[in-house]
Amino acid sequence: MLFSITLLLAAVPVALGRHDEYMVLEGHDVREDYHSPLPHTYISEDELPDNFNWGNVNGKSYLTHSLNQHIPQYCGSCWAHGALSALGDRIKITNSSKDEIDLSIQYVLNCGTHMAGSCHGGSHTGTYQFIKSKGHVPYDSCMPYMACSQESKEGFCQYVDTTCSAANTCKTCDTFAGMGGACTEIDYYPNSTISEYGTYSFMTSPKDIVHKLKSEIYARGPVATGVNAEPLVKYEGGIVTDTKLWHMMVNHIVSIVGWGLDEETGNDYWIVRNSWGQYWGEMGYFRILAGKNSLGIEMEVAWANPGSFTVNNYPCFENGENCVKTAYYKDPSKDLDSLKLRLAGEKTKKGGVRG
């Protein structure tokens, strides 16, 4: 099976259709950069629950809100949406008592065009390398999503300045221009860093990919991953079970937020967030068979851990100089006792018997 997939990937052109938005740019040359132990090295398969979803942990959601990459005009920025949604989720998991933190996709489109991508495609790992190399990514309130990048001519993009500059990193406008107002850059702004990032792939771990991904998701949070979007365009709900080899070519990036066990078939499935709006699929999500690389869902998986992130924004001066208070991400491997207590609680909930 694995040999057949390898031959197919070598023979089939990358472009698969109109949703060909996944590409690795020349400037992206570091696919992995991490030092912490991977969760599957300290979590056994038997310890993991049959069902887990970061959108419903004891009735509470730790997920950032759903997005639509296609408005106010079409932009092939799924790679940034998937990457930053998963990163934002991990911040929310760590920072659960505070308000949700949303990261600026538009900043990455403005400044990451040679490493991360543009409205005509990019990669989740390129996004993580870009943020780590630049030092941080601002919050969305600094630079809201416009669905534009420098080369895009869609909608109003040709009339918008999306070059990389201080003003296109974080800015504010004080009042109407007719009243003497002006828009100015902000040099001190809330932001998040990335401490490390890495990948998983069905190609290198076909037999234990499910254990590795479940452990990663359970211990540290959602992951960004690739998928073939073409068969999903008219998805109407349910568990996708398409394992056709020619449908395993990745051309779109989404994020896996959890998993479930289909009691009728006994098969595991992934719970996946898309970036096509909540009108699509199951309120913006879809479910897909796990462990079989259905639609390439386990081919290009990436994770990133936040480093520091701004949590308290005191009443700011106009330049924001007094709004600098940060918190730090703590990797689960540093506190295995707490993680094991969580896992023990899962076992108690299901009666200590695997279904």
N, C-alpha and C positions, 0 to 999 in steps of 0.2 A: 504493500500500500504506500509506504513512505517513498520507495524508489519510484513508483508510478507518479506520485505528486511532483517529485524532483524533476523527472523527465518532462512533465507537462509544463511546469514553470519555466523550464529552459526553452520550450518550443513555442509557447503562446505569447504573442505580443502583450506588452503591459497595458496598453489602452484597451478598455473593454466597453466603453460607451460614454454616455454623457456625464456619468458620475465618476469620471477618472480624476480624482482629486488627491490621490496619495502619490507622492513622489519625494525622493530623497535628493536634496540639492547638493551641489558641489561643496558648498561651505559647511555642510554638516559632516564632520569627520570623526566625531566621538559618539558612538552609539550607546555606550555604557560608561558610567562614572560613579561607582559606589564602593563602600567599604563595610557597611553593616551586613551581618549574616542574613541570608534570605529566610523568610518565615517557614518554608517547608523543611528547613534543617532543624527547627525546634518545635514544630507541630506535626504530630502523626496524623495519618489519614483518618484513623478511628476516632480521634478527638473532635473532628469537625462535625457540625450539625448537618442534617439532611437538607435543611432549608435555612437560608440566611439572606437578608436583604438590608442594606444600609438605609433604604428608604422606609424601613419599618423595624426598628430595634426597640422592642417593648413598647410599641405604639408611637415612637418618635422617629422622625426622619432626620438623617444626618447628611442628606444630599442637597447640593445647591440647586437652584431652580432650573427648569428646562429652558432651552434656548431654540431659536430658529435662525440658522445661518443665512437664510435666503431672503431676508428683508432688512432694510428697505429696498434692496435690489439683490439679484442673484450674485452670490459670492461662494466660490468653492473653498471655504475655510473650515471644513469639517475637522481637519487635522488640529487646528487651534482650539476649536470648540471641545473636541474630545479630550485633548491634553489638559486644557485649563479647567474644564469641569471636574475631571478626576483629581487634579491638584487642589482645586477649591474644596472639594469634598473632604480631602484629608485634613485641610485646615479646619473645616467645620467640625470634624470628628475630634480633633485635638482641642478645639476652642468652643466646645458645645454650649457653654453658658453665655456666649456672646452672640451678637448679630451675625448673620451670614456674610461672608466675604466673597465678593465676586471679582475676578481678575480681568484685566483689560486685554481682550482679544484684539482690539483695534491697535493698541500699542505694538503688538507682535506683527500685525500686518504693516504698520508704518515702518518699523525698524528692523524686522527680522527677515527681510525679503531674500537675503543671500544665504541664510542658514536654515530658517524655519519654513518660510513659504509665503504665498500671496493668495489672492482670490482665484488663481489658476492652479492651486495645488501646493502641498507641502507635506510635512511629516510631524508626528507627535514627538518622536525622539529629537528631531531638529528643533522643535519648540523648547524642549527641556534643555538642550545644550545651549541654545540662544540665551535663555533666561539665566542659566548658571554662569555663562561667560560674561553676560552684561552686568550681572550682580543682583538684579531683581526685576520684578514686573509690577507696575502700578495697579492700584485698584481700578475697577471699572468706572467709578465716579470721576476719575481723572481724565479718562479718554473713552467715552462710550462707543459701542459698536456702530459703525456706519456701513459695513459691508463693502468697503472700498480698499483697494491697494493701488500703488502708484501706476501700474500698467492697465488697470481696469477702466473700461469705457462704458460700463453698464450704468443706467440711470443717471444720477447726478455726480458720479465718481469723477468724471473729467473736469468738473468744476470745483472739486475739493482738493485741498492741499494735504497729501498723505506722505510727504517726505519725512524722513526721520530728523526730528529737531526737538529741542527742549519744549517748545510750544505744542508739539505733537506727541509729547510724552505725558504731560499733565498741564492743564490750563483751566482758567475760569474767565468769565466775562462779567463785569461789574454792573452794567446797565445798558439800556438801548443806545446805539451809536448816535442817534439823533439828539440824545440828551448828554452827549459827551462821553459816553461809555467806551470801554476798550477791553479787548481780550488779552490777557497776559499769561505768561508761563508761570508755573509754580515749581519751585526748585526743591521744596521739602514736602513730601507727600507720602501717604500710606502705601506700603508695598509689601510684597512677599519675596523671599529668596527660595532657591532650591538647594538642598544640601547634597542630594545624590539622586541618581536615576539609573534605570536598567531595563532589561528586556527579558521576555520569555518567548519560546516558539515551539509549536507542534513539531517543527522540522527537527529540532534537537532533542525534544522530550516527548515523543508520541505516547509513551506508555504512562507517564506520570504527570502529564500536563495539567490534568484536572486537580490533582493534589497540590501541585505548585501554585496554580492560580487561586484555588479556594483558600489556601494558607495565606497568600499575599493579600487577598481581598479582606479576609477575616481579620488578620492582624493589623494591617496598615491602611486599608481603604480601597476604593475603586481604582481600576486600571483603565488606561486608554488602549484601544485595540483596533485592528483593521478588520474589514469585512467587505464582501462583494455587495454593493448596494443595488445592483440592477434587479435581482429577484425580490427586493424589499419594497420597490416603488409602489406596488399595489398590495402590500401586506395588510391583512384585515384582522389580525389577531391570532392567537394560538402559538404553538411551539413550532418553529421552523425546523424541519428535519432534512433539508436539502443537502446531500453529500456528494453531488456530482463533482467530479474532478475539475471540470471546466468552470465551475462556479466558485472555486477556491482562490481565484485571483483577487487580491485585495485592491480596492480602489476608493475606499472611504474609511474614515476613522470615527469610532464611537467609543463608549465607555461601559465596561461591565461593572455593575453595582452590587451584584449578588447572584444567588443561584437557588434552584429548587429541585425537588424530586417529583417526577411525574408518577403518581401512584398507579396509573393504568398500565404504563409500560415499564416502570422501574428505571427509567432513564433520567439522568441528571440534565438540567438545562440551565443556561445562563440568563440572567435578567440584564438587559442591555438598554442604555439610554442613547437615543439618537439626537440629532440637532436639526430636526425638520419641523419643530413645533409640536404642541400638544394635540393638534387636530389629527395628527398622523398616528397610526398604529394604536397601541394601548396607552393612550395619554402621553405619546411621545416616546414610548418604550417598545421593545419587542423581546420575545423569549426565543431561545435557539438551543438546539441540541448541544450538549457539552461532551467533549472527549473525542469527537469525530471530525474536528476541523470543519464543521458545517459552514459554508460560505466563507471559508478562510478565517473564521472568528478567532482561532487560536494561533494563527500564523505570525502575526506582528503585534505582540502584546508589549506594552511599555508601562512602567510605573515611575513615579517621582515622589520624593519626600520633601515637604517644605523645610526650610531652615528656620529663619526668623520671619515674623510677620507682625505688622502694626495692629494692635488690638484696641488701644484707647486713643480717641481723637478728642483732646480737650478743646474748649472754645479757642479757635485758631486766630492768630493774627493773619493778615492777608497773605503773607508769604509762607505761613504754615510752620514757622520755625519753632514754635512751642508744642508741636504735636508729634513728638518722637518718643513713643513708648512701645517696646516690642516684647513679644513672647517667643518661645523657642519650642520647636517640635522635638518630641521625645520618642525615639524608636522603640517599638515594643520589645526588642531583644534586650533592652536595658532593664526591663522590669518583667521578667518571665513569670514571677509569682502572680502578678495581676492578670496576665494573659491566661495562665492556667486556671485561675479562679473563674474567669469568663467562660472558658471551655468546660469546666466542671459544671457550671450553671446550665450550659446547653445540654449536657448529658442528663442532668437532673430533669430538665424540661421534657425530654423525650423518654424518660424512664430508664435511661441507661441501656436501652436496646436499640440497635440500629434497625431501621425499617427495610 
